[in-house]
Amino acid sequence: MRALLSVSDKRGIVDFARQLVELGCEIISTGGTAEALRREGIAVIPIEQVTGFPEMMDGRVKTLHPNVHGGLLARRDNAHDVAAMTQHGIAPIDLVAVNLYPFRETVAKPETTFAQAIEQIDIGGPSMLRSAAKNHQSVIVIVDPDDYASIVTRLKSGGVAPNERHALATKVFAHTAAYDATILAYLSRSQESLPSTLSLVLDRQQPLRYGENPHQRAALYVTGEDGIRDMHQLHGKELSFNNLLDVDAAVTAVAPWQGGKDARAACVIIKHTTPCGIALGRNAADAYTRALATDRTSAFGSVIAFNTVVDRTAATAMRELFVEVIVAPRVDADALSVFREKKNLRVVELQRFPDEPTLDYKRVRGGFLVQDRFRYSAVADESKWQMPTTRRPTDAQWNDLRFAWAAVGSVKSNAILIAREEAAIGIGAGQMSRVDASFLAVHKARQQDHDPAGAVMASDAFFPFRDGVDEAAAAGISAIIQPGGSVKDNEVIAAADEHGIAMILTGMRQFRH
């Protein structure tokens, strides 16, 4: 038996090679892998002895040779293949353990140059993997170091069964597909327009009990990007499909207050992917108490997200409310002990989602809609904001307008959010008309005993007519922030002046469908 070992990720490779040798296997190896094995006293046949050529071009060419690929691709039960091996002096290779240059890890480093990235595109590795996987009935192919132990066990007990070889080959093609997709995504970054071809490869991170409803199958699949794949569950029963949708919405909603100059505690309470409470506070407990006050009724069965560590005080404050999931960048041990009193409460740690220019996908039947991912930083440039009304906001109103503009972007459109003292007091979400969203926000505020008089209002998109402003004025709203851009902006601004309302036009909208 002959094995070819050539790995960038050298986890477990020495022990694996040693056990193969004990089974009577001859080891062929390349470059750094060969050196690592020799240091541990393992006999290695260098690849250049197999090919008859030295490694060249800084290692770019070393395994691309018929003596390698003929040994991998030859069908042992095909007389023509066996005759060709005999004629050309090609010896079969029975096992391949290869993993690839760390391209994704390399390009994730901000200091990586284009030239450095290009050198991390593996050529020989994928070629060997594909050759071995194509001929998996004759060749055992391993791309994942976690499979070494089970392969040794199989070899010691009589061999690797056909179905196991098939599973290993399937894993190889999934791995090389993901590798190529990562390279394609990197090379496409510099294009001004969206790329003509997208390759989306997803790894199943965990199966789910069911989807949005019990009769629907479901699982969580993740990309190579930072985000939901980095979530760590500390406590509670399995996360559901709907929980994960709400966790994503919650972390997105709290993102405007993560890090940077504004590092105050923020809390968002999510119900069906839209906030029913959102506020800033002195600490996590204070932010939670103020967010809960937005709409205590709707907070039942919610997902609650924080931008800061959750301590025992915050956990105790949440003890009386039925909550599905708590998500925060960190939950301390004392807080976790409180949460563990409820066996079904899910508690997860998840660092902030990077505010980076990546792509966002929305599913339609037979395809995907693709856009640049929404980033709050893109709509937060106050140097572009205009004040067209006679009345100007006071300093206190300015603070609330900034808060409301940051908060309204996470509310489903048509979205209206009323705020006072950097806390939402009324939210009108997902309405078919903007005046109805305004009416609903006022209604929700009063329903929870909040007085909207003197508060500020944010709208995620322009007011198409003055009726939304009239609705706000009737409730006593003192200032409004909205994108502007309506053909009837003059009428809307005139309505604000008529009611003595200060108005800010940001020039950018924040639709969320």
C-alpha positions as CSV (number, residue, x, y, z in Angstrom):
1,M,0.0,0.0,0.0
2,R,1.3,3.5,-0.9
3,A,0.0,6.7,0.6
4,L,0.6,10.3,-0.5
5,L,0.6,12.9,2.3
6,S,0.7,16.6,1.5
7,V,-1.0,18.9,3.9
8,S,-1.0,22.6,4.9
9,D,-3.0,21.8,8.1
10,K,-0.6,19.4,9.8
11,R,-2.9,18.5,12.7
12,G,-2.5,14.8,13.4
13,I,-0.4,14.1,10.3
14,V,2.6,12.7,12.2
15,D,0.6,10.2,14.2
16,F,-1.5,9.3,11.2
17,A,1.7,8.6,9.1
18,R,3.2,6.6,11.9
19,Q,0.2,4.3,12.1
20,L,0.2,3.9,8.3
21,V,3.8,2.8,8.5
22,E,2.9,0.3,11.2
23,L,0.3,-1.1,8.8
24,G,3.1,-1.6,6.2
25,C,2.3,1.5,4.2
26,E,4.9,3.3,2.1
27,I,4.8,7.1,2.5
28,I,5.2,9.6,-0.3
29,S,5.3,13.2,0.7
30,T,6.1,16.8,-0.4
31,G,7.9,19.8,0.9
32,G,7.0,20.9,4.4
33,T,5.0,17.7,5.1
34,A,7.9,15.5,4.2
35,E,10.2,17.6,6.5
36,A,7.8,17.4,9.4
37,L,7.6,13.6,9.1
38,R,11.3,13.1,8.8
39,R,11.9,15.1,11.9
40,E,9.8,12.6,13.7
41,G,11.8,9.7,12.3
42,I,9.2,8.6,9.7
43,A,10.7,7.3,6.5
44,V,9.4,9.3,3.5
45,I,9.8,8.9,-0.3
46,P,10.2,12.5,-1.6
47,I,7.8,13.4,-4.4
48,E,10.7,14.2,-6.8
49,Q,11.8,10.6,-6.5
50,V,8.4,9.5,-7.8
51,T,8.2,12.1,-10.6
52,G,11.8,12.2,-11.6
53,F,11.6,16.0,-11.5
54,P,12.6,18.4,-8.7
55,E,10.0,20.7,-7.1
56,M,10.3,24.0,-9.1
57,M,9.1,27.5,-9.4
58,D,9.0,28.1,-5.7
59,G,6.9,24.9,-5.2
60,R,4.3,25.9,-7.9
61,V,5.1,22.7,-9.8
62,K,5.8,19.5,-7.8
63,T,2.9,17.0,-8.1
64,L,1.5,17.7,-11.6
65,H,3.0,14.6,-13.2
66,P,1.7,11.3,-14.8
67,N,3.5,9.2,-12.2
68,V,1.3,10.9,-9.6
69,H,-2.0,11.2,-11.4
70,G,-1.6,7.9,-13.2
71,G,-1.1,6.3,-9.9
72,L,-4.3,7.9,-8.6
73,L,-6.6,7.6,-11.6
74,A,-5.7,4.1,-12.8
75,R,-8.7,1.8,-12.4
76,R,-7.4,-1.4,-10.8
77,D,-10.1,-3.5,-12.5
78,N,-9.5,-2.1,-16.0
79,A,-7.0,-4.1,-18.1
80,H,-6.0,-1.1,-20.3
81,D,-5.3,1.1,-17.2
82,V,-3.2,-1.7,-15.6
83,A,-1.3,-2.2,-18.9
84,A,-0.6,1.5,-19.2
85,M,0.8,1.6,-15.6
86,T,3.1,-1.4,-16.4
87,Q,4.2,0.1,-19.7
88,H,5.2,3.5,-18.2
89,G,6.4,2.3,-14.8
90,I,3.7,3.9,-12.8
91,A,3.0,2.5,-9.3
92,P,-0.5,2.8,-7.9
93,I,-1.2,5.2,-5.0
94,D,-3.8,3.8,-2.6
95,L,-4.4,6.6,-0.1
96,V,-4.2,10.3,-0.4
97,A,-4.3,12.8,2.5
98,V,-4.3,16.3,1.2
99,N,-5.5,19.6,2.5
100,L,-5.1,22.9,0.7
101,Y,-3.2,26.2,1.1
102,P,-5.0,28.4,3.6
103,F,-6.4,30.8,1.0
104,R,-9.5,32.0,3.1
105,E,-7.4,32.5,6.2
106,T,-4.8,34.5,4.2
107,V,-7.1,36.9,2.5
108,A,-9.0,37.5,5.8
109,K,-5.9,39.3,7.0
110,P,-6.2,43.0,6.1
111,E,-2.4,43.3,5.4
112,T,-2.5,40.6,2.7
113,T,-1.4,41.8,-0.7
114,F,-2.9,40.6,-4.0
115,A,0.4,38.9,-4.9
116,Q,0.4,37.1,-1.6
117,A,-3.2,36.0,-2.1
118,I,-2.4,34.6,-5.5
119,E,0.4,32.4,-4.1
120,Q,-2.1,30.8,-1.8
121,I,-4.2,29.5,-4.7
122,D,-3.4,25.7,-4.5
123,I,-3.1,23.9,-7.8
124,G,-1.5,20.6,-7.1
125,G,-3.6,19.9,-4.0
126,P,-7.1,20.2,-5.6
127,S,-5.8,18.2,-8.6
128,M,-4.7,15.3,-6.5
129,L,-7.9,15.4,-4.4
130,R,-10.1,15.4,-7.5
131,S,-8.1,12.6,-9.1
132,A,-8.3,10.4,-6.0
133,A,-12.0,11.3,-5.4
134,K,-12.9,10.4,-9.0
135,N,-11.2,7.0,-8.5
136,H,-12.5,6.5,-4.9
137,Q,-13.4,2.9,-5.5
138,S,-9.6,2.3,-5.6
139,V,-8.2,5.2,-3.7
140,I,-9.0,6.3,-0.1
141,V,-9.1,10.1,-0.2
142,I,-8.9,12.2,3.0
143,V,-9.3,16.0,3.1
144,D,-10.3,16.4,6.7
145,P,-7.7,15.7,9.5
146,D,-10.6,14.7,11.8
147,D,-11.1,11.6,9.6
148,Y,-7.6,10.2,10.2
149,A,-8.5,8.2,13.3
150,S,-11.5,6.5,11.8
151,I,-9.6,5.6,8.6
152,V,-6.9,3.9,10.7
153,T,-9.5,2.0,12.6
154,R,-11.1,0.8,9.3
155,L,-7.7,-0.2,7.9
156,K,-6.9,-2.2,11.0
157,S,-10.3,-4.0,10.9
158,G,-10.3,-5.0,7.3
159,G,-10.5,-1.9,5.1
160,V,-12.7,1.1,4.1
161,A,-16.1,0.0,2.8
162,P,-17.4,1.3,-0.6
163,N,-20.0,3.6,1.1
164,E,-17.4,5.1,3.3
165,R,-15.1,5.8,0.3
166,H,-18.0,7.4,-1.4
167,A,-18.7,9.6,1.6
168,L,-15.0,10.7,1.7
169,A,-15.1,11.5,-2.0
170,T,-18.2,13.6,-1.5
171,K,-16.5,15.5,1.2
172,V,-13.6,16.2,-1.1
173,F,-15.8,17.7,-3.9
174,A,-17.6,19.8,-1.3
175,H,-14.3,21.1,0.0
176,T,-12.8,21.9,-3.4
177,A,-16.1,23.6,-4.5
178,A,-15.9,25.8,-1.4
179,Y,-12.3,26.5,-2.0
180,D,-12.9,27.7,-5.6
181,A,-15.9,29.7,-4.5
182,T,-13.7,31.6,-2.0
183,I,-11.2,32.4,-4.7
184,L,-13.9,33.6,-7.0
185,A,-15.3,35.8,-4.3
186,Y,-11.9,37.3,-3.6
187,L,-11.1,38.0,-7.3
188,S,-14.5,39.5,-7.8
189,R,-14.1,42.1,-5.0
190,S,-12.3,44.6,-7.2
191,Q,-15.1,44.6,-9.8
192,E,-17.2,47.8,-9.9
193,S,-20.4,45.9,-10.8
194,L,-21.7,42.8,-9.2
195,P,-19.9,39.7,-10.6
196,S,-21.5,37.9,-13.6
197,T,-21.2,34.6,-11.8
198,L,-21.6,33.9,-8.1
199,S,-20.6,30.6,-6.5
200,L,-22.4,30.1,-3.2
201,V,-21.2,27.1,-1.2
202,L,-22.7,26.5,2.2
203,D,-21.7,24.1,5.0
204,R,-24.4,22.6,7.1
205,Q,-23.6,23.7,10.6
206,Q,-26.5,22.1,12.4
207,P,-29.8,20.3,11.6
208,L,-33.0,22.0,13.0
209,R,-36.0,20.2,14.4
210,Y,-38.2,21.9,11.7
211,G,-38.6,25.1,9.7
212,E,-41.0,28.0,10.2
213,N,-43.7,25.3,10.7
214,P,-43.4,21.7,12.0
215,H,-44.1,20.1,8.7
216,Q,-41.0,21.8,7.0
217,R,-37.5,20.3,7.1
218,A,-34.7,22.7,8.0
219,A,-31.1,23.1,8.8
220,L,-28.6,26.0,9.4
221,Y,-26.1,26.3,6.6
222,V,-23.3,28.8,6.9
223,T,-20.8,30.6,4.6
224,G,-17.2,31.2,5.2
225,E,-17.9,34.8,6.4
226,D,-17.9,35.8,10.0
227,G,-21.4,36.0,11.4
228,I,-23.9,33.4,12.6
229,R,-21.4,30.6,12.3
230,D,-19.5,32.1,15.2
231,M,-22.4,31.8,17.6
232,H,-21.7,29.8,20.7
233,Q,-24.7,28.5,22.7
234,L,-24.1,28.5,26.5
235,H,-27.5,27.2,27.7
236,G,-30.9,26.0,26.8
237,K,-32.6,23.8,24.3
238,E,-31.9,23.6,20.6
239,L,-32.3,26.8,18.6
240,S,-35.1,26.8,16.2
241,F,-35.4,28.1,12.6
242,N,-37.4,31.1,13.8
243,N,-35.0,31.7,16.8
244,L,-32.1,32.0,14.3
245,L,-34.0,34.4,12.1
246,D,-34.7,36.6,15.2
247,V,-31.1,36.3,16.5
248,D,-29.8,37.6,13.1
249,A,-32.3,40.4,13.2
250,A,-31.4,41.2,16.8
251,V,-27.7,41.4,16.3
252,T,-28.2,43.5,13.1
253,A,-30.5,45.9,15.1
254,V,-28.0,46.5,17.9
255,A,-25.1,46.9,15.4
256,P,-25.2,50.8,15.3
257,W,-24.1,50.9,18.9
258,Q,-21.4,48.3,18.8
259,G,-17.9,49.8,19.4
260,G,-16.6,53.1,18.1
261,K,-17.1,56.4,19.8
262,D,-20.7,55.5,20.9
263,A,-20.1,52.5,23.1
264,R,-23.0,52.9,25.5
265,A,-25.1,49.9,26.4
266,A,-27.8,49.1,24.0
267,C,-30.7,46.6,24.1
268,V,-33.0,45.4,21.4
269,I,-36.1,43.2,21.9
270,I,-37.1,41.4,18.8
271,K,-40.4,39.8,17.9
272,H,-40.8,38.2,14.5
273,T,-37.6,39.8,13.2
274,T,-38.6,43.4,14.0
275,P,-38.0,45.4,17.2
276,C,-40.7,45.8,19.7
277,G,-38.3,47.5,22.1
278,I,-35.0,49.4,21.7
279,A,-33.1,51.7,24.0
280,L,-29.7,52.9,25.2
281,G,-28.8,52.9,28.9
282,R,-26.0,53.3,31.5
283,N,-25.5,49.5,31.5
284,A,-27.1,46.3,30.2
285,A,-29.8,46.2,33.0
286,D,-30.7,49.9,32.4
287,A,-30.9,49.5,28.6
288,Y,-33.1,46.4,29.0
289,T,-35.5,48.1,31.4
290,R,-35.9,51.0,29.1
291,A,-36.3,48.8,26.0
292,L,-38.9,46.6,27.7
293,A,-40.9,49.8,28.4
294,T,-41.4,50.4,24.7
295,D,-43.9,47.6,24.5
296,R,-44.2,45.2,27.4
297,T,-47.0,43.2,25.8
298,S,-45.2,42.3,22.6
299,A,-41.9,41.4,24.5
300,F,-43.5,38.1,25.6
301,G,-41.6,35.3,23.8
302,S,-39.0,37.6,22.3
303,V,-35.3,37.4,21.5
304,I,-33.2,40.0,23.4
305,A,-29.9,41.3,22.2
306,F,-27.2,43.4,23.8
307,N,-24.1,45.1,22.6
308,T,-22.3,44.7,25.9
309,V,-21.6,42.1,28.6
310,V,-24.7,40.8,30.4
311,D,-24.1,40.6,34.1
312,R,-26.1,39.2,37.0
313,T,-28.1,42.5,37.5
314,A,-29.3,42.4,33.9
315,A,-30.1,38.7,34.1
316,T,-32.1,39.2,37.3
317,A,-34.0,42.1,35.6
318,M,-35.1,39.6,32.8
319,R,-36.1,36.8,35.2
320,E,-39.8,37.5,35.1
321,L,-40.2,37.8,31.4
322,F,-40.7,34.7,29.1
323,V,-37.8,35.0,26.6
324,E,-36.8,32.6,23.8
325,V,-33.2,33.7,23.4
326,I,-30.6,36.0,25.0
327,V,-27.8,37.0,22.7
328,A,-24.8,39.1,23.7
329,P,-21.1,39.4,23.0
330,R,-20.4,38.0,26.5
331,V,-22.5,36.6,29.3
332,D,-20.7,36.4,32.6
333,A,-20.8,33.4,35.0
334,D,-23.1,35.0,37.5
335,A,-25.6,36.0,34.8
336,L,-25.5,32.5,33.4
337,S,-26.3,31.0,36.8
338,V,-29.5,33.0,36.8
339,F,-30.4,32.1,33.2
340,R,-29.9,28.4,34.1
341,E,-33.0,28.5,36.3
342,K,-35.0,28.3,33.1
343,K,-34.0,25.1,31.3
344,N,-35.6,26.1,28.0
345,L,-34.1,29.6,27.7
346,R,-31.4,29.7,25.1
347,V,-28.4,31.8,25.9
348,V,-25.9,32.5,23.1
349,E,-22.7,34.5,22.8
350,L,-22.1,36.2,19.4
351,Q,-19.7,38.9,18.7
352,R,-20.9,41.8,16.5
353,F,-21.3,41.2,12.8
354,P,-18.5,42.9,10.9
355,D,-19.5,46.2,9.3
356,E,-17.8,45.1,6.0
357,P,-18.9,45.5,2.4
358,T,-20.2,42.0,1.8
359,L,-23.1,40.7,-0.3
360,D,-26.6,40.0,1.0
361,Y,-28.9,37.4,-0.5
362,K,-32.7,37.1,-0.6
363,R,-34.4,34.1,-1.9
364,V,-36.9,34.1,-4.7
365,R,-38.3,31.1,-6.5
366,G,-35.6,29.9,-8.9
367,G,-33.0,32.4,-7.9
368,F,-31.5,34.9,-5.5
369,L,-31.7,38.7,-5.3
370,V,-28.2,39.9,-4.5
371,Q,-27.3,43.3,-3.1
372,D,-24.6,45.0,-1.0
373,R,-25.3,44.2,2.6
374,F,-26.9,47.1,4.5
375,R,-24.5,48.9,6.8
376,Y,-25.6,51.7,9.1
377,S,-22.4,53.5,8.5
378,A,-23.6,54.2,5.0
379,V,-26.6,56.3,6.2
380,A,-25.0,57.9,9.3
381,D,-23.0,60.7,7.6
382,E,-24.4,63.8,9.3
383,S,-22.4,66.1,7.0
384,K,-25.0,65.2,4.3
385,W,-28.0,65.9,6.4
386,Q,-30.1,69.0,5.7
387,M,-32.5,71.1,7.9
388,P,-35.1,72.6,5.5
389,T,-37.6,73.7,8.2
390,T,-37.7,77.0,10.0
391,R,-37.5,75.4,13.4
392,R,-34.1,73.8,14.3
393,P,-33.8,70.8,16.7
394,T,-32.6,71.5,20.3
395,D,-29.6,69.6,21.5
396,A,-31.8,67.1,23.3
397,Q,-33.8,66.6,20.2
398,W,-30.6,66.1,18.2
399,N,-29.6,63.2,20.5
400,D,-33.0,61.6,20.1
401,L,-33.1,62.1,16.3
402,R,-29.7,60.4,16.0
403,F,-30.9,57.5,18.1
404,A,-34.2,57.2,16.2
405,W,-32.5,57.2,12.9
406,A,-30.1,54.4,14.0
407,A,-33.1,52.5,15.4
408,V,-35.6,52.7,12.6
409,G,-33.4,50.9,10.1
410,S,-34.0,47.6,11.8
411,V,-37.8,48.0,11.7
412,K,-39.8,46.4,8.9
413,S,-41.0,48.8,6.3
414,N,-43.1,50.9,6.2
415,A,-41.4,51.9,9.4
416,I,-42.0,54.8,11.9
417,L,-40.3,55.0,15.3
418,I,-41.0,57.5,18.0
419,A,-38.3,58.1,20.6
420,R,-37.6,60.1,23.7
421,E,-34.4,60.2,25.8
422,E,-32.7,57.6,23.5
423,A,-35.4,55.0,23.9
424,A,-38.2,54.0,21.5
425,I,-41.7,54.6,22.9
426,G,-43.7,53.7,19.9
427,I,-43.0,51.6,16.8
428,G,-45.2,51.3,13.7
429,A,-43.9,48.4,11.5
430,G,-44.7,46.7,8.3
431,Q,-47.7,48.9,7.3
432,M,-48.9,49.3,3.7
433,S,-49.0,53.1,4.0
434,R,-46.7,55.4,5.9
435,V,-49.6,57.4,7.5
436,D,-50.9,54.0,8.9
437,A,-47.3,53.4,10.3
438,S,-47.4,56.9,11.9
439,F,-50.8,56.2,13.4
440,L,-49.7,52.8,14.7
441,A,-46.6,54.2,16.3
442,V,-48.6,56.8,18.2
443,H,-51.2,54.2,19.1
444,K,-48.6,51.7,20.4
445,A,-47.0,54.5,22.5
446,R,-50.2,55.5,24.1
447,Q,-51.2,51.8,24.6
448,Q,-48.1,51.5,26.8
449,D,-48.8,54.8,28.7
450,H,-46.2,56.8,26.8
451,D,-47.1,60.3,25.9
452,P,-45.7,61.1,22.4
453,A,-46.0,64.9,23.0
454,G,-42.5,66.4,22.7
455,A,-40.9,63.2,21.4
456,V,-39.2,62.8,18.0
457,M,-40.1,60.6,15.1
458,A,-38.0,58.7,12.5
459,S,-39.2,57.4,9.1
460,D,-37.2,54.8,7.2
461,A,-38.2,56.4,3.9
462,F,-39.7,59.6,2.7
463,F,-43.2,60.8,3.4
464,P,-45.1,60.6,0.1
465,F,-47.8,63.0,1.4
466,R,-48.1,65.5,4.2
467,D,-50.7,63.2,6.0
468,G,-47.9,61.4,8.0
469,V,-46.6,64.7,9.3
470,D,-50.1,65.8,10.2
471,E,-50.6,62.6,12.1
472,A,-47.3,63.2,14.0
473,A,-48.3,66.8,14.8
474,A,-51.7,65.7,16.1
475,A,-49.7,63.6,18.6
476,G,-47.4,66.4,19.6
477,I,-44.3,65.2,17.9
478,S,-41.6,67.9,18.1
479,A,-39.0,66.8,15.4
480,I,-38.8,64.4,12.5
481,I,-35.9,62.7,10.8
482,Q,-36.5,61.2,7.4
483,P,-34.7,60.7,4.1
484,G,-36.6,63.1,1.9
485,G,-36.7,62.6,-1.8
486,S,-40.5,62.7,-2.4
487,V,-41.9,64.7,-5.3
488,K,-44.0,66.3,-2.6
489,D,-41.1,67.2,-0.3
490,N,-42.1,70.9,-0.4
491,E,-45.6,70.1,0.8
492,V,-44.2,67.8,3.6
493,I,-41.7,70.5,4.7
494,A,-44.5,73.1,4.6
495,A,-46.6,70.9,6.8
496,A,-43.7,70.6,9.3
497,D,-43.4,74.4,9.3
498,E,-47.1,74.8,9.8
499,H,-47.0,72.7,12.9
500,G,-43.8,74.1,14.2
501,I,-41.9,70.7,13.8
502,A,-38.2,70.6,13.2
503,M,-37.2,68.3,10.3
504,I,-34.0,66.6,9.2
505,L,-33.5,65.2,5.7
506,T,-30.8,62.5,5.6
507,G,-30.8,61.9,1.9
508,M,-30.6,58.1,2.5
509,R,-33.4,55.6,3.1
510,Q,-33.4,52.5,5.2
511,F,-36.0,50.1,3.7
512,R,-36.1,46.6,5.3
513,H,-38.5,44.2,3.5
